[in-house]
Amino acid sequence: MPRITLPAPETMNPQQRAVYDRIVSGPRGKIQGPLRAALHNPELADKWQALGALLRYGTGLPPRLSEIAILVTGRACNSPFEWYAHRLEGEKVGIEPAIIEALLAQKEPAGLSEDDAAVYHYAVELNRHKSVSDATYGVALARFGERTVVELTALIGYYTMVAMTLNCHEIPLPEGVAPAFPLPQHAGLK
């Protein structure tokens, strides 16, 4: 059960409903995950969905590379919902099952292309160390250019925010879906 109510279309105020309608009529086609929580503040939800749409559909990264970065981030943040949603997206864009399974196990996948490896290492380091080494940065910069490296960094940061929102508010997986890894624990938190 989520920790907060998740507005349903029939209970939304006009501002929430306007944002909801923009989201479901856009490239997502539906509203799920953190945007369900963000609708408590329609302006936040609207700006959030616009940033998310830009980072998923409007960068120099092809979908495959975006999904690798998102999967690394979802797993690093221990976010079962983010992992679930983006595993499906990763499969749609052709990420091989062996690569997905290695990402789930938090191991470097064998046989990555040079582009895949550049994104993988960048995402792993940024999630683990909150920055990247000169070597990793240099590889990404040489392969993708300045604009796309900025976009890659923003994508990883955005999906960290998504994972935190999903985890904190305990946004549930769809009915009948089991988490791919244990749910985050609230150890030490009162």
N, CA and C atoms as an extended XYZ file, in Angstrom:
570
Properties=species:S:1:pos:R:3:atomname:S:1:resname:S:1:resid:I:1 pbc="F F F"
N         0.839       -1.191        0.000 N   MET     1
C         0.000        0.000        0.000 CA  MET     1
C         0.879        1.248        0.000 C   MET     1
N         0.509        2.222       -0.830 N   PRO     2
C         1.270        3.468       -0.792 CA  PRO     2
C         1.053        4.191        0.531 C   PRO     2
N         2.008        5.020        0.879 N   ARG     3
C         1.921        5.789        2.110 CA  ARG     3
C         0.998        6.999        1.976 C   ARG     3
N         0.682        7.377        0.752 N   ILE     4
C        -0.185        8.530        0.487 CA  ILE     4
C        -1.295        8.104       -0.455 C   ILE     4
N        -2.321        8.915       -0.532 N   THR     5
C        -3.369        8.640       -1.513 CA  THR     5
C        -2.821        8.968       -2.899 C   THR     5
N        -3.286        8.237       -3.879 N   LEU     6
C        -2.889        8.475       -5.266 CA  LEU     6
C        -4.131        8.932       -6.015 C   LEU     6
N        -4.162       10.202       -6.419 N   PRO     7
C        -5.375       10.746       -7.031 CA  PRO     7
C        -5.838        9.919       -8.233 C   PRO     7
N        -7.112        9.610       -8.245 N   ALA     8
C        -7.742        8.922       -9.378 CA  ALA     8
C        -8.408        9.978      -10.255 C   ALA     8
N        -8.500        9.757      -11.562 N   PRO     9
C        -9.073       10.781      -12.449 CA  PRO     9
C       -10.416       11.327      -11.967 C   PRO     9
N       -11.258       10.463      -11.441 N   GLU    10
C       -12.595       10.906      -11.025 CA  GLU    10
C       -12.597       11.758       -9.755 C   GLU    10
N       -11.483       11.765       -9.023 N   THR    11
C       -11.419       12.573       -7.794 CA  THR    11
C       -10.506       13.795       -7.929 C   THR    11
N        -9.912       13.979       -9.096 N   MET    12
C        -8.956       15.070       -9.286 CA  MET    12
C        -9.655       16.419       -9.389 C   MET    12
N        -8.965       17.439       -8.879 N   ASN    13
C        -9.461       18.791       -9.090 CA  ASN    13
C        -9.133       19.204      -10.537 C   ASN    13
N        -9.651       20.326      -11.021 N   PRO    14
C        -9.429       20.690      -12.423 CA  PRO    14
C        -7.952       20.834      -12.811 C   PRO    14
N        -7.117       21.355      -11.907 N   GLN    15
C        -5.694       21.506      -12.217 CA  GLN    15
C        -5.010       20.137      -12.336 C   GLN    15
N        -5.339       19.241      -11.415 N   GLN    16
C        -4.778       17.886      -11.483 CA  GLN    16
C        -5.238       17.193      -12.763 C   GLN    16
N        -6.519       17.340      -13.080 N   ARG    17
C        -7.057       16.662      -14.263 CA  ARG    17
C        -6.423       17.195      -15.551 C   ARG    17
N        -6.145       18.477      -15.611 N   ALA    18
C        -5.503       19.046      -16.807 CA  ALA    18
C        -4.109       18.444      -17.000 C   ALA    18
N        -3.345       18.317      -15.915 N   VAL    19
C        -2.012       17.719      -16.000 CA  VAL    19
C        -2.135       16.245      -16.365 C   VAL    19
N        -3.027       15.551      -15.715 N   TYR    20
C        -3.265       14.130      -16.013 CA  TYR    20
C        -3.554       13.951      -17.498 C   TYR    20
N        -4.445       14.757      -18.049 N   ASP    21
C        -4.808       14.634      -19.464 CA  ASP    21
C        -3.607       14.888      -20.369 C   ASP    21
N        -2.745       15.871      -20.030 N   ARG    22
C        -1.535       16.133      -20.822 CA  ARG    22
C        -0.606       14.928      -20.794 C   ARG    22
N        -0.471       14.304      -19.639 N   ILE    23
C         0.429       13.159      -19.515 CA  ILE    23
C        -0.078       11.981      -20.342 C   ILE    23
N        -1.339       11.635      -20.191 N   VAL    24
C        -1.842       10.438      -20.882 CA  VAL    24
C        -1.996       10.650      -22.386 C   VAL    24
N        -2.059       11.903      -22.833 N   SER    25
C        -2.150       12.142      -24.275 CA  SER    25
C        -0.763       12.306      -24.905 C   SER    25
N         0.295       12.271      -24.097 N   GLY    26
C         1.657       12.422      -24.596 CA  GLY    26
C         2.299       11.082      -24.901 C   GLY    26
N         3.628       11.067      -25.047 N   PRO    27
C         4.330        9.840      -25.438 CA  PRO    27
C         4.235        8.719      -24.412 C   PRO    27
N         3.959        9.041      -23.147 N   ARG    28
C         3.824        7.989      -22.138 CA  ARG    28
C         2.537        7.184      -22.339 C   ARG    28
N         1.467        7.887      -22.676 N   GLY    29
C         0.182        7.228      -22.908 CA  GLY    29
C        -0.560        6.802      -21.654 C   GLY    29
N         0.071        6.965      -20.508 N   LYS    30
C        -0.556        6.574      -19.240 CA  LYS    30
C         0.179        7.283      -18.128 C   LYS    30
N        -0.398        7.249      -16.954 N   ILE    31
C         0.275        7.811      -15.783 CA  ILE    31
C         0.498        6.683      -14.789 C   ILE    31
N         1.737        6.564      -14.371 N   GLN    32
C         2.086        5.547      -13.385 CA  GLN    32
C         3.262        6.050      -12.582 C   GLN    32
N         3.642        5.284      -11.615 N   GLY    33
C         4.833        5.598      -10.855 CA  GLY    33
C         4.781        6.922      -10.129 C   GLY    33
N         5.880        7.687      -10.157 N   PRO    34
C         6.012        8.862       -9.305 CA  PRO    34
C         5.068        9.996       -9.675 C   PRO    34
N         4.654       10.065      -10.905 N   LEU    35
C         3.742       11.141      -11.289 CA  LEU    35
C         2.405       11.021      -10.570 C   LEU    35
N         2.055        9.820      -10.174 N   ARG    36
C         0.823        9.642       -9.397 CA  ARG    36
C         0.935       10.373       -8.059 C   ARG    36
N         2.124       10.357       -7.455 N   ALA    37
C         2.338       11.093       -6.199 CA  ALA    37
C         2.469       12.582       -6.473 C   ALA    37
N         3.192       12.946       -7.512 N   ALA    38
C         3.436       14.353       -7.816 CA  ALA    38
C         2.151       15.111       -8.106 C   ALA    38
N         1.092       14.420       -8.510 N   LEU    39
C        -0.181       15.088       -8.801 CA  LEU    39
C        -0.764       15.806       -7.586 C   LEU    39
N        -0.260       15.519       -6.403 N   HIS    40
C        -0.719       16.279       -5.234 CA  HIS    40
C        -0.403       17.762       -5.408 C   HIS    40
N         0.607       18.076       -6.200 N   ASN    41
C         0.931       19.451       -6.570 CA  ASN    41
C         0.922       19.489       -8.101 C   ASN    41
N        -0.178       19.925       -8.722 N   PRO    42
C        -0.271       19.865      -10.181 CA  PRO    42
C         0.856       20.589      -10.914 C   PRO    42
N         1.317       21.718      -10.384 N   GLU    43
C         2.411       22.430      -11.053 CA  GLU    43
C         3.688       21.587      -11.031 C   GLU    43
N         3.978       20.973       -9.881 N   LEU    44
C         5.129       20.083       -9.785 CA  LEU    44
C         4.985       18.936      -10.779 C   LEU    44
N         3.832       18.293      -10.802 N   ALA    45
C         3.607       17.165      -11.704 CA  ALA    45
C         3.788       17.573      -13.162 C   ALA    45
N         3.306       18.769      -13.521 N   ASP    46
C         3.403       19.223      -14.905 CA  ASP    46
C         4.859       19.466      -15.299 C   ASP    46
N         5.600       20.142      -14.437 N   LYS    47
C         7.009       20.406      -14.746 CA  LYS    47
C         7.817       19.101      -14.723 C   LYS    47
N         7.486       18.217      -13.806 N   TRP    48
C         8.142       16.911      -13.691 CA  TRP    48
C         7.943       16.117      -14.975 C   TRP    48
N         6.683       16.040      -15.436 N   GLN    49
C         6.425       15.238      -16.631 CA  GLN    49
C         7.089       15.847      -17.852 C   GLN    49
N         7.180       17.173      -17.914 N   ALA    50
C         7.844       17.816      -19.049 CA  ALA    50
C         9.345       17.514      -19.044 C   ALA    50
N         9.976       17.600      -17.870 N   LEU    51
C        11.393       17.272      -17.774 CA  LEU    51
C        11.622       15.797      -18.116 C   LEU    51
N        10.784       14.934      -17.576 N   GLY    52
C        10.918       13.507      -17.857 CA  GLY    52
C        10.754       13.194      -19.331 C   GLY    52
N         9.786       13.822      -19.977 N   ALA    53
C         9.580       13.599      -21.408 CA  ALA    53
C        10.798       14.075      -22.202 C   ALA    53
N        11.339       15.233      -21.844 N   LEU    54
C        12.532       15.739      -22.521 CA  LEU    54
C        13.695       14.763      -22.363 C   LEU    54
N        13.925       14.304      -21.137 N   LEU    55
C        15.070       13.431      -20.884 CA  LEU    55
C        14.901       12.043      -21.482 C   LEU    55
N        13.697       11.557      -21.613 N   ARG    56
C        13.486       10.233      -22.217 CA  ARG    56
C        13.398       10.278      -23.727 C   ARG    56
N        12.833       11.345      -24.268 N   TYR    57
C        12.522       11.345      -25.695 CA  TYR    57
C        13.202       12.451      -26.489 C   TYR    57
N        13.944       13.350      -25.844 N   GLY    58
C        14.467       14.493      -26.560 CA  GLY    58
C        15.941       14.782      -26.343 C   GLY    58
N        16.746       13.756      -26.126 N   THR    59
C        18.180       13.964      -25.932 CA  THR    59
C        18.955       13.338      -27.090 C   THR    59
N        20.264       13.495      -27.050 N   GLY    60
C        21.132       12.875      -28.043 CA  GLY    60
C        21.375       11.394      -27.792 C   GLY    60
N        20.821       10.871      -26.721 N   LEU    61
C        20.980        9.447      -26.414 CA  LEU    61
C        19.908        8.629      -27.122 C   LEU    61
N        20.298        7.587      -27.839 N   PRO    62
C        19.264        6.697      -28.375 CA  PRO    62
C        18.568        5.969      -27.226 C   PRO    62
N        17.335        5.508      -27.449 N   PRO    63
C        16.579        4.857      -26.367 CA  PRO    63
C        17.342        3.738      -25.654 C   PRO    63
N        18.099        2.947      -26.380 N   ARG    64
C        18.835        1.845      -25.752 CA  ARG    64
C        19.784        2.370      -24.673 C   ARG    64
N        20.526        3.432      -24.989 N   LEU    65
C        21.493        3.964      -24.030 CA  LEU    65
C        20.786        4.621      -22.851 C   LEU    65
N        19.687        5.314      -23.127 N   SER    66
C        18.910        5.888      -22.017 CA  SER    66
C        18.436        4.798      -21.072 C   SER    66
N        17.921        3.710      -21.631 N   GLU    67
C        17.389        2.641      -20.784 CA  GLU    67
C        18.487        1.940      -19.994 C   GLU    67
N        19.679        1.804      -20.559 N   ILE    68
C        20.784        1.236      -19.774 CA  ILE    68
C        21.072        2.128      -18.574 C   ILE    68
N        21.155        3.435      -18.793 N   ALA    69
C        21.417        4.365      -17.682 CA  ALA    69
C        20.297        4.306      -16.644 C   ALA    69
N        19.051        4.224      -17.100 N   ILE    70
C        17.915        4.180      -16.176 CA  ILE    70
C        17.912        2.869      -15.384 C   ILE    70
N        18.188        1.762      -16.042 N   LEU    71
C        18.216        0.475      -15.341 CA  LEU    71
C        19.329        0.446      -14.292 C   LEU    71
N        20.506        0.948      -14.648 N   VAL    72
C        21.593        1.012      -13.664 CA  VAL    72
C        21.147        1.853      -12.469 C   VAL    72
N        20.502        2.971      -12.735 N   THR    73
C        20.071        3.872      -11.667 CA  THR    73
C        18.972        3.251      -10.821 C   THR    73
N        17.972        2.658      -11.458 N   GLY    74
C        16.891        2.021      -10.716 CA  GLY    74
C        17.399        0.925       -9.796 C   GLY    74
N        18.359        0.166      -10.286 N   ARG    75
C        18.915       -0.907       -9.465 CA  ARG    75
C        19.797       -0.343       -8.362 C   ARG    75
N        20.616        0.664       -8.681 N   ALA    76
C        21.482        1.278       -7.665 CA  ALA    76
C        20.657        1.910       -6.552 C   ALA    76
N        19.487        2.428       -6.894 N   CYS    77
C        18.598        3.059       -5.911 CA  CYS    77
C        17.644        2.055       -5.260 C   CYS    77
N        17.788        0.787       -5.598 N   ASN    78
C        16.920       -0.260       -5.045 CA  ASN    78
C        15.447        0.081       -5.208 C   ASN    78
N        15.069        0.455       -6.419 N   SER    79
C        13.690        0.838       -6.701 CA  SER    79
C        13.004       -0.236       -7.550 C   SER    79
N        12.248       -1.128       -6.903 N   PRO    80
C        11.585       -2.193       -7.658 CA  PRO    80
C        10.659       -1.681       -8.756 C   PRO    80
N         9.938       -0.579       -8.508 N   PHE    81
C         9.025       -0.083       -9.534 CA  PHE    81
C         9.809        0.446      -10.729 C   PHE    81
N        10.846        1.238      -10.463 N   GLU    82
C        11.648        1.777      -11.570 CA  GLU    82
C        12.262        0.634      -12.368 C   GLU    82
N        12.784       -0.365      -11.684 N   TRP    83
C        13.356       -1.518      -12.377 CA  TRP    83
C        12.292       -2.199      -13.231 C   TRP    83
N        11.149       -2.473      -12.659 N   TYR    84
C        10.062       -3.147      -13.380 CA  TYR    84
C         9.693       -2.380      -14.659 C   TYR    84
N         9.419       -1.086      -14.519 N   ALA    85
C         8.961       -0.292      -15.660 CA  ALA    85
C        10.028       -0.196      -16.748 C   ALA    85
N        11.266       -0.030      -16.347 N   HIS    86
C        12.308        0.180      -17.353 CA  HIS    86
C        12.925       -1.110      -17.857 C   HIS    86
N        12.720       -2.200      -17.152 N   ARG    87
C        13.086       -3.495      -17.739 CA  ARG    87
C        12.215       -3.726      -18.973 C   ARG    87
N        10.931       -3.444      -18.839 N   LEU    88
C        10.026       -3.595      -19.992 CA  LEU    88
C        10.444       -2.673      -21.129 C   LEU    88
N        10.785       -1.414      -20.804 N   GLU    89
C        11.221       -0.468      -21.832 CA  GLU    89
C        12.542       -0.921      -22.457 C   GLU    89
N        13.446       -1.423      -21.631 N   GLY    90
C        14.723       -1.926      -22.142 CA  GLY    90
C        14.534       -3.086      -23.107 C   GLY    90
N        13.638       -3.983      -22.766 N   GLU    91
C        13.348       -5.106      -23.665 CA  GLU    91
C        12.784       -4.604      -24.991 C   GLU    91
N        11.901       -3.596      -24.932 N   LYS    92
C        11.306       -3.044      -26.150 CA  LYS    92
C        12.348       -2.439      -27.085 C   LYS    92
N        13.405       -1.848      -26.519 N   VAL    93
C        14.422       -1.212      -27.360 CA  VAL    93
C        15.586       -2.150      -27.672 C   VAL    93
N        15.429       -3.427      -27.344 N   GLY    94
C        16.386       -4.425      -27.791 CA  GLY    94
C        17.558       -4.713      -26.883 C   GLY    94
N        17.492       -4.317      -25.625 N   ILE    95
C        18.574       -4.693      -24.710 CA  ILE    95
C        18.464       -6.198      -24.459 C   ILE    95
N        19.540       -6.880      -24.697 N   GLU    96
C        19.558       -8.328      -24.624 CA  GLU    96
C        19.284       -8.818      -23.199 C   GLU    96
N        18.574       -9.964      -23.071 N   PRO    97
C        18.260      -10.500      -21.735 CA  PRO    97
C        19.491      -10.693      -20.849 C   PRO    97
N        20.610      -11.135      -21.419 N   ALA    98
C        21.810      -11.343      -20.601 CA  ALA    98
C        22.316      -10.024      -20.025 C   ALA    98
N        22.193       -8.942      -20.769 N   ILE    99
C        22.612       -7.630      -20.262 CA  ILE    99
C        21.681       -7.195      -19.138 C   ILE    99
N        20.383       -7.373      -19.342 N   ILE   100
C        19.416       -6.995      -18.303 CA  ILE   100
C        19.662       -7.796      -17.033 C   ILE   100
N        19.919       -9.081      -17.164 N   GLU   101
C        20.159       -9.916      -15.980 CA  GLU   101
C        21.435       -9.495      -15.257 C   GLU   101
N        22.470       -9.126      -16.000 N   ALA   102
C        23.704       -8.653      -15.357 CA  ALA   102
C        23.454       -7.338      -14.625 C   ALA   102
N        22.691       -6.436      -15.232 N   LEU   103
C        22.368       -5.175      -14.563 CA  LEU   103
C        21.574       -5.431      -13.282 C   LEU   103
N        20.647       -6.372      -13.348 N   LEU   104
C        19.870       -6.737      -12.157 CA  LEU   104
C        20.797       -7.247      -11.052 C   LEU   104
N        21.789       -8.050      -11.423 N   ALA   105
C        22.745       -8.606      -10.453 CA  ALA   105
C        23.820       -7.587      -10.060 C   ALA   105
N        23.755       -6.397      -10.625 N   GLN   106
C        24.716       -5.322      -10.385 CA  GLN   106
C        26.137       -5.749      -10.737 C   GLN   106
N        26.223       -6.413      -11.903 N   LYS   107
C        27.506       -6.848      -12.453 CA  LYS   107
C        27.660       -6.238      -13.840 C   LYS   107
N        28.898       -6.020      -14.243 N   GLU   108
C        29.131       -5.482      -15.585 CA  GLU   108
C        28.762       -6.536      -16.621 C   GLU   108
N        27.867       -6.192      -17.536 N   PRO   109
C        27.484       -7.166      -18.561 CA  PRO   109
C        28.637       -7.461      -19.517 C   PRO   109
N        28.726       -8.692      -19.948 N   ALA   110
C        29.710       -9.077      -20.956 CA  ALA   110
C        29.222       -8.613      -22.328 C   ALA   110
N        30.162       -8.321      -23.191 N   GLY   111
C        29.839       -8.056      -24.582 CA  GLY   111
C        29.173       -6.721      -24.867 C   GLY   111
N        29.374       -5.718      -24.021 N   LEU   112
C        28.785       -4.410      -24.281 CA  LEU   112
C        29.480       -3.748      -25.466 C   LEU   112
N        28.712       -3.044      -26.266 N   SER   113
C        29.312       -2.212      -27.305 CA  SER   113
C        30.069       -1.076      -26.621 C   SER   113
N        30.879       -0.337      -27.370 N   GLU   114
C        31.618        0.766      -26.764 CA  GLU   114
C        30.670        1.831      -26.221 C   GLU   114
N        29.578        2.121      -26.936 N   ASP   115
C        28.608        3.102      -26.446 CA  ASP   115
C        27.905        2.594      -25.188 C   ASP   115
N        27.468        1.334      -25.233 N   ASP   116
C        26.817        0.747      -24.054 CA  ASP   116
C        27.745        0.815      -22.844 C   ASP   116
N        29.015        0.445      -23.040 N   ALA   117
C        29.974        0.422      -21.937 CA  ALA   117
C        30.226        1.828      -21.393 C   ALA   117
N        30.290        2.824      -22.277 N   ALA   118
C        30.517        4.197      -21.822 CA  ALA   118
C        29.371        4.652      -20.925 C   ALA   118
N        28.136        4.360      -21.320 N   VAL   119
C        26.974        4.744      -20.510 CA  VAL   119
C        26.925        3.928      -19.223 C   VAL   119
N        27.171        2.641      -19.318 N   TYR   120
C        27.153        1.783      -18.130 CA  TYR   120
C        28.137        2.304      -17.082 C   TYR   120
N        29.393        2.531      -17.470 N   HIS   121
C        30.406        2.973      -16.506 CA  HIS   121
C        30.071        4.353      -15.938 C   HIS   121
N        29.578        5.231      -16.774 N   TYR   122
C        29.203        6.570      -16.321 CA  TYR   122
C        28.091        6.474      -15.278 C   TYR   122
N        27.050        5.683      -15.588 N   ALA   123
C        25.911        5.555      -14.673 CA  ALA   123
C        26.313        4.870      -13.368 C   ALA   123
N        27.125        3.835      -13.457 N   VAL   124
C        27.564        3.137      -12.238 CA  VAL   124
C        28.363        4.087      -11.358 C   VAL   124
N        29.334        4.776      -11.939 N   GLU   125
C        30.161        5.676      -11.131 CA  GLU   125
C        29.348        6.825      -10.551 C   GLU   125
N        28.476        7.426      -11.343 N   LEU   126
C        27.692        8.550      -10.845 CA  LEU   126
C        26.773        8.116       -9.711 C   LEU   126
N        26.172        6.946       -9.829 N   ASN   127
C        25.323        6.437       -8.748 CA  ASN   127
C        26.140        6.060       -7.514 C   ASN   127
N        27.277        5.473       -7.707 N   ARG   128
C        28.083        4.987       -6.583 CA  ARG   128
C        28.842        6.106       -5.875 C   ARG   128
N        29.409        7.024       -6.666 N   HIS   129
C        30.316        8.024       -6.094 CA  HIS   129
C        29.773        9.449       -6.161 C   HIS   129
N        28.612        9.624       -6.775 N   LYS   130
C        27.989       10.948       -6.956 CA  LYS   130
C        28.818       11.844       -7.866 C   LYS   130
N        29.742       11.253       -8.611 N   SER   131
C        30.532       11.907       -9.642 CA  SER   131
C        31.165       10.797      -10.471 C   SER   131
N        31.950       11.185      -11.476 N   VAL   132
C        32.643       10.183      -12.291 CA  VAL   132
C        34.112       10.560      -12.399 C   VAL   132
N        34.930        9.558      -12.635 N   SER   133
C        36.373        9.767      -12.784 CA  SER   133
C        36.666       10.532      -14.073 C   SER   133
N        37.856       11.121      -14.140 N   ASP   134
C        38.278       11.805      -15.362 CA  ASP   134
C        38.255       10.842      -16.551 C   ASP   134
N        38.702        9.608      -16.335 N   ALA   135
C        38.762        8.639      -17.432 CA  ALA   135
C        37.358        8.327      -17.961 C   ALA   135
N        36.425        8.069      -17.064 N   THR   136
C        35.056        7.744      -17.469 CA  THR   136
C        34.409        8.944      -18.148 C   THR   136
N        34.633       10.115      -17.597 N   TYR   137
C        34.082       11.334      -18.198 CA  TYR   137
C        34.658       11.544      -19.593 C   TYR   137
N        35.966       11.350      -19.713 N   GLY   138
C        36.618       11.543      -21.004 CA  GLY   138
C        36.093       10.610      -22.078 C   GLY   138
N        35.856        9.355      -21.713 N   VAL   139
C        35.299        8.393      -22.682 CA  VAL   139
C        33.915        8.847      -23.131 C   VAL   139
N        33.071        9.206      -22.183 N   ALA   140
C        31.708        9.643      -22.530 CA  ALA   140
C        31.745       10.909      -23.381 C   ALA   140
N        32.590       11.841      -23.012 N   LEU   141
C        32.697       13.090      -23.760 CA  LEU   141
C        33.163       12.836      -25.192 C   LEU   141
N        34.157       11.982      -25.354 N   ALA   142
C        34.669       11.677      -26.693 CA  ALA   142
C        33.619       10.961      -27.546 C   ALA   142
N        32.839       10.095      -26.945 N   ARG   143
C        31.846        9.321      -27.701 CA  ARG   143
C        30.597       10.138      -28.012 C   ARG   143
N        30.156       10.974      -27.076 N   PHE   144
C        28.832       11.580      -27.195 CA  PHE   144
C        28.826       13.099      -27.336 C   PHE   144
N        29.896       13.773      -26.932 N   GLY   145
C        29.935       15.227      -26.991 CA  GLY   145
C        29.377       15.866      -25.728 C   GLY   145
N        29.638       17.172      -25.596 N   GLU   146
C        29.283       17.884      -24.377 CA  GLU   146
C        27.793       17.880      -24.083 C   GLU   146
N        26.989       18.217      -25.069 N   ARG   147
C        25.548       18.298      -24.835 CA  ARG   147
C        24.990       16.973      -24.316 C   ARG   147
N        25.368       15.882      -24.949 N   THR   148
C        24.811       14.587      -24.561 CA  THR   148
C        25.336       14.128      -23.210 C   THR   148
N        26.562       14.488      -22.852 N   VAL   149
C        27.067       14.151      -21.516 CA  VAL   149
C        26.273       14.917      -20.458 C   VAL   149
N        25.947       16.162      -20.736 N   VAL   150
C        25.095       16.930      -19.822 CA  VAL   150
C        23.725       16.246      -19.715 C   VAL   150
N        23.176       15.827      -20.840 N   GLU   151
C        21.864       15.159      -20.837 CA  GLU   151
C        21.920       13.829      -20.093 C   GLU   151
N        22.989       13.064      -20.272 N   LEU   152
C        23.147       11.789      -19.576 CA  LEU   152
C        23.194       12.009      -18.067 C   LEU   152
N        23.935       13.007      -17.639 N   THR   153
C        24.011       13.316      -16.207 CA  THR   153
C        22.632       13.698      -15.674 C   THR   153
N        21.913       14.535      -16.421 N   ALA   154
C        20.564       14.940      -16.001 CA  ALA   154
C        19.614       13.744      -15.967 C   ALA   154
N        19.720       12.842      -16.939 N   LEU   155
C        18.872       11.647      -16.980 CA  LEU   155
C        19.076       10.800      -15.727 C   LEU   155
N        20.324       10.578      -15.361 N   ILE   156
C        20.626        9.776      -14.173 CA  ILE   156
C        20.117       10.478      -12.915 C   ILE   156
N        20.324       11.775      -12.821 N   GLY   157
C        19.819       12.527      -11.671 CA  GLY   157
C        18.306       12.498      -11.598 C   GLY   157
N        17.653       12.649      -12.731 N   TYR   158
C        16.184       12.615      -12.777 CA  TYR   158
C        15.668       11.260      -12.294 C   TYR   158
N        16.261       10.176      -12.780 N   TYR   159
C        15.771        8.860      -12.377 CA  TYR   159
C        16.161        8.505      -10.946 C   TYR   159
N        17.144        9.185      -10.380 N   THR   160
C        17.399        9.057       -8.943 CA  THR   160
C        16.239        9.682       -8.178 C   THR   160
N        15.786       10.859       -8.612 N   MET   161
C        14.630       11.505       -7.987 CA  MET   161
C        13.383       10.624       -8.132 C   MET   161
N        13.203       10.040       -9.295 N   VAL   162
C        12.068        9.146       -9.521 CA  VAL   162
C        12.127        7.978       -8.537 C   VAL   162
N        13.291        7.346       -8.429 N   ALA   163
C        13.436        6.192       -7.532 CA  ALA   163
C        13.172        6.574       -6.080 C   ALA   163
N        13.685        7.717       -5.661 N   MET   164
C        13.454        8.156       -4.277 CA  MET   164
C        11.965        8.374       -4.031 C   MET   164
N        11.284        8.955       -4.978 N   THR   165
C         9.845        9.198       -4.831 CA  THR   165
C         9.088        7.879       -4.763 C   THR   165
N         9.395        6.973       -5.662 N   LEU   166
C         8.733        5.664       -5.662 CA  LEU   166
C         8.962        4.937       -4.339 C   LEU   166
N        10.205        4.926       -3.887 N   ASN   167
C        10.542        4.205       -2.661 CA  ASN   167
C         9.941        4.869       -1.432 C   ASN   167
N        10.085        6.179       -1.318 N   CYS   168
C         9.641        6.885       -0.121 CA  CYS   168
C         8.128        6.781        0.079 C   CYS   168
N         7.385        6.941       -1.012 N   HIS   169
C         5.928        6.899       -0.907 CA  HIS   169
C         5.371        5.488       -1.088 C   HIS   169
N         6.278        4.530       -1.301 N   GLU   170
C         5.903        3.118       -1.470 CA  GLU   170
C         4.850        2.942       -2.556 C   GLU   170
N         5.130        3.527       -3.720 N   ILE   171
C         4.233        3.394       -4.864 CA  ILE   171
C         4.258        1.924       -5.281 C   ILE   171
N         3.098        1.283       -5.308 N   PRO   172
C         3.077       -0.168       -5.529 CA  PRO   172
C         3.321       -0.563       -6.983 C   PRO   172
N         3.878       -1.744       -7.127 N   LEU   173
C         3.970       -2.376       -8.442 CA  LEU   173
C         2.558       -2.726       -8.896 C   LEU   173
N         2.362       -2.907      -10.197 N   PRO   174
C         1.036       -3.335      -10.641 CA  PRO   174
C         0.633       -4.641       -9.957 C   PRO   174
N        -0.656       -4.811       -9.809 N   GLU   175
C        -1.169       -6.012       -9.151 CA  GLU   175
C        -0.648       -7.263       -9.842 C   GLU   175
N        -0.181       -8.214       -9.028 N   GLY   176
C         0.318       -9.481       -9.547 CA  GLY   176
C         1.783       -9.469       -9.954 C   GLY   176
N         2.461       -8.322       -9.863 N   VAL   177
C         3.880       -8.224      -10.221 CA  VAL   177
C         4.707       -8.314       -8.941 C   VAL   177
N         5.628       -9.261       -8.929 N   ALA   178
C         6.526       -9.415       -7.779 CA  ALA   178
C         7.783       -8.575       -8.019 C   ALA   178
N         8.331       -7.977       -6.973 N   PRO   179
C         9.565       -7.203       -7.148 CA  PRO   179
C        10.715       -8.101       -7.596 C   PRO   179
N        11.590       -7.574       -8.434 N   ALA   180
C        12.731       -8.324       -8.948 CA  ALA   180
C        13.832       -8.479       -7.901 C   ALA   180
N        13.777       -7.686       -6.843 N   PHE   181
C        14.745       -7.746       -5.745 CA  PHE   181
C        14.026       -7.272       -4.491 C   PHE   181
N        14.599       -7.530       -3.323 N   PRO   182
C        13.906       -7.163       -2.087 CA  PRO   182
C        13.598       -5.671       -2.031 C   PRO   182
N        12.474       -5.358       -1.443 N   LEU   183
C        12.086       -3.968       -1.264 CA  LEU   183
C        13.044       -3.271       -0.319 C   LEU   183
N        13.266       -1.967       -0.510 N   PRO   184
C        14.143       -1.241        0.422 CA  PRO   184
C        13.597       -1.324        1.838 C   PRO   184
N        14.504       -1.436        2.775 N   GLN   185
C        14.129       -1.489        4.182 CA  GLN   185
C        14.288       -0.100        4.782 C   GLN   185
N        13.567        0.158        5.810 N   HIS   186
C        13.642        1.432        6.502 CA  HIS   186
C        14.519        1.290        7.744 C   HIS   186
N        15.596        0.526        7.595 N   ALA   187
C        16.484        0.220        8.724 CA  ALA   187
C        16.990        1.502        9.381 C   ALA   187
N        16.868        1.530       10.663 N   GLY   188
C        17.384        2.659       11.417 CA  GLY   188
C        16.495        3.886       11.387 C   GLY   188
N        15.424        3.840       10.637 N   LEU   189
C        14.504        4.968       10.562 CA  LEU   189
C        13.346        4.726       11.500 C   LEU   189
N        12.938        5.735       12.169 N   LYS   190
C        11.819        5.601       13.116 CA  LYS   190
C        10.606        6.284       12.539 C   LYS   190
